Amino acid sequence: MKRSQINALIKSTVGWLEERHVFLPPFAYWTPAEWAKKGHEYDEIRENMLGWDVTDYGQGNFDDVGLLLFTIRNGNLSKAEFAKPYAEKMLISQVDQISPNHFHWNKMEDIINRGGGKLFLQLWNATSKEALADTDVTVRIDGKVCTVPAGGSVLLAPGESITLTPGIYHLFTAKEERVLAWEVSMVNDDLTDNRFYETQERFTTIEEDEPAEYLLCNEYPEAK
């Protein structure tokens, strides 16, 4: 992705959120120059990859395959000083923009539709060899046990949520209009706990066609 596209996406998202009276932590709005002055008191943000995350999964077509995220809080299983057992993320999905099929080995998560259109999810169980199983998939939707066939789907209206346990393949997209979704989960580890069904790049390769207006969660400078 081009840096200019990432800048524009984050800037427009901030405006869209403000229209809906949704506000993020102060560090969401810091410039690279402000980040350069931040010391070790902000290591939790750096070490746990909090903040903006814009990805096209290496496909080069963000409108069709991609996701914009903001990680608000997260623990760290390898560092005792950041030992929160939970994470919280904002996820923004455009209409018919696919977040590719994947499961997590360790993370259990709730995905909540906080507003906008409807959130479509397609589900499979993973086999022991990490293929798509042909078995029914059991999930909980707002506390109700629900079963769908392999490759079946659920459609979450605003306010509805789904619980996904480890080993459930899922892809999702927005229908009707852009969706503001939220994820509440166990500790999130994007470096080791994502198993994509088809090979994807989790983090985007960026073409630096203009200066960054915001830093992504994997771009913070080291504290001085």
C-alpha positions in Angstrom: 0.0 0.0 0.0 1.1 3.6 -0.5 1.7 5.7 2.6 -0.6 8.3 1.1 -3.5 5.8 1.1 -2.8 4.8 4.7 -2.7 8.5 5.7 -6.0 9.2 4.0 -7.7 6.1 5.4 -6.7 6.9 9.0 -7.6 10.6 8.7 -11.1 9.8 7.2 -11.6 7.1 9.8 -10.9 9.6 12.7 -13.6 11.9 11.2 -16.1 9.1 10.7 -15.6 8.0 14.3 -16.0 11.5 15.7 -19.3 11.8 13.8 -20.4 8.8 15.8 -19.0 10.1 19.1 -16.4 7.3 19.2 -13.1 8.4 20.6 -9.8 6.6 20.9 -7.0 6.9 23.4 -4.7 10.0 23.1 -1.9 8.1 21.4 -4.2 7.5 18.4 -3.7 11.1 17.4 0.0 11.5 18.0 2.2 12.5 15.0 5.5 10.8 14.2 7.3 13.9 15.7 5.4 13.5 18.9 6.2 9.8 19.0 9.9 10.6 18.7 9.7 12.4 22.0 8.0 9.6 24.0 10.1 7.7 26.5 10.0 4.3 28.2 6.8 5.2 30.1 5.0 4.3 26.8 6.7 0.9 26.3 3.5 -0.9 26.9 2.2 0.6 23.6 5.3 -0.2 21.7 5.9 -3.8 23.1 2.2 -4.9 22.8 1.6 -3.3 19.3 -1.2 -1.0 20.4 -2.5 1.5 17.9 -3.3 1.8 14.2 -3.0 -1.2 11.9 -4.0 -0.9 8.2 -3.4 -4.1 6.1 -4.1 -5.3 2.6 -2.7 -8.7 3.6 -0.1 -8.4 0.9 -2.8 -8.5 -1.9 -2.3 -5.0 -3.1 -6.1 -4.3 -3.3 -7.2 -2.9 0.0 -10.8 -2.2 -1.2 -11.4 -5.9 -1.8 -9.1 -7.6 0.7 -8.1 -5.6 3.8 -9.0 -4.3 7.2 -8.4 -1.2 9.3 -7.8 -1.8 13.0 -6.9 0.0 16.2 -5.7 -2.1 19.2 -6.7 -0.3 22.4 -5.2 -2.7 24.9 -3.3 -6.0 24.9 -1.3 -8.2 27.1 2.0 -9.9 26.4 2.6 -13.5 27.3 6.4 -13.2 27.2 6.8 -10.1 29.4 5.5 -10.2 33.0 5.2 -6.4 33.3 2.6 -6.5 30.5 0.7 -9.6 31.8 -2.9 -8.6 31.0 -4.8 -11.7 30.0 -7.0 -9.8 27.6 -7.1 -7.5 24.5 -9.5 -5.1 22.9 -9.5 -3.9 19.3 -11.6 -1.8 17.0 -12.1 -3.3 13.5 -13.5 -1.4 10.6 -14.7 -3.4 7.6 -15.8 -1.8 4.3 -18.7 -3.2 2.3 -17.7 -6.5 0.6 -14.0 -6.0 1.8 -12.9 -9.5 2.9 -10.8 -10.1 5.9 -9.3 -13.5 4.8 -10.1 -16.9 6.2 -8.1 -17.7 9.3 -8.2 -19.2 12.8 -6.2 -18.8 16.0 -4.4 -21.6 17.8 -4.8 -20.0 21.3 -7.0 -16.9 21.2 -10.7 -17.0 22.1 -12.5 -13.8 20.9 -15.8 -12.1 20.8 -16.5 -10.0 17.7 -19.2 -7.4 18.3 -21.0 -5.3 15.7 -21.0 -1.8 17.2 -22.8 -0.1 14.4 -23.2 0.6 10.7 -24.2 -2.3 8.4 -24.3 -6.0 9.1 -21.3 -8.1 9.7 -21.1 -11.3 7.7 -19.0 -14.2 8.9 -18.3 -17.5 7.2 -17.2 -20.4 9.4 -15.5 -23.8 9.3 -13.8 -26.0 11.9 -10.2 -26.7 11.3 -9.0 -30.3 10.9 -6.0 -31.7 12.7 -4.0 -30.9 9.6 -5.4 -27.4 9.4 -7.7 -28.0 6.5 -11.4 -27.0 6.3 -13.4 -29.7 8.1 -16.8 -30.7 6.7 -18.3 -30.8 10.2 -20.9 -28.5 11.7 -19.6 -25.4 13.5 -20.9 -24.5 17.0 -20.6 -20.9 18.2 -22.3 -18.7 20.7 -24.2 -15.6 19.5 -25.0 -13.3 22.4 -24.9 -16.2 24.7 -27.1 -18.5 22.6 -25.6 -21.8 21.3 -25.9 -21.8 17.5 -24.8 -24.4 14.9 -24.1 -23.8 11.2 -23.0 -26.3 8.6 -19.4 -26.2 7.4 -18.9 -23.1 5.3 -22.2 -21.7 6.7 -22.6 -18.1 7.6 -24.0 -15.8 10.3 -25.0 -12.2 9.9 -24.6 -9.9 12.9 -26.8 -6.8 13.1 -25.6 -3.8 15.1 -25.4 -4.7 18.8 -25.0 -8.5 18.1 -21.8 -10.5 18.8 -20.3 -13.9 18.3 -17.8 -15.9 20.4 -15.1 -17.7 18.4 -13.0 -20.4 20.0 -9.6 -21.5 18.9 -9.6 -23.7 15.8 -12.6 -22.1 14.1 -11.8 -20.7 10.6 -13.6 -17.5 9.9 -13.6 -14.8 7.3 -15.7 -11.7 7.5 -16.9 -8.6 5.6 -19.5 -5.8 5.9 -22.8 -5.8 4.2 -25.1 -2.9 3.3 -22.7 -0.3 4.8 -19.3 0.0 6.6 -19.2 -1.8 9.9 -17.7 -0.6 13.1 -16.8 -3.8 14.9 -15.1 -4.4 18.2 -13.0 -7.4 19.4 -12.7 -8.5 23.0 -10.4 -11.4 23.4 -7.6 -13.2 25.1 -4.1 -11.8 24.5 -3.6 -11.0 20.8 -0.3 -12.2 19.1 -0.3 -11.4 15.4 3.2 -12.7 15.0 2.5 -16.3 16.1 -1.2 -17.0 16.6 -2.8 -16.5 13.1 -3.2 -19.4 10.8 -4.5 -18.2 7.4 -6.0 -20.8 5.2 -4.2 -19.3 2.2 -0.9 -17.6 2.6 -1.2 -14.0 3.5 1.1 -11.2 4.7 -0.3 -10.0 8.1 1.4 -6.6 7.8 1.5 -4.4 4.8 4.5 -3.5 2.7 4.4 0.3 2.4 5.4 2.4 -0.5 6.7 5.6 1.0 5.2 8.2 -1.5 4.7 10.8 1.2 5.6 11.3 4.9 3.6 9.4 7.5 1.0 11.4 9.4 0.3 8.5 11.8 2.5 5.6 12.8 1.2 2.0 12.6 1.5 -0.4 15.5 4.7 -2.0 14.1 6.5 1.3 13.3 7.1 3.0 16.6 10.6 4.4 17.2 12.6 3.0 20.2 12.5 5.1 23.4 15.5 7.3 24.0 
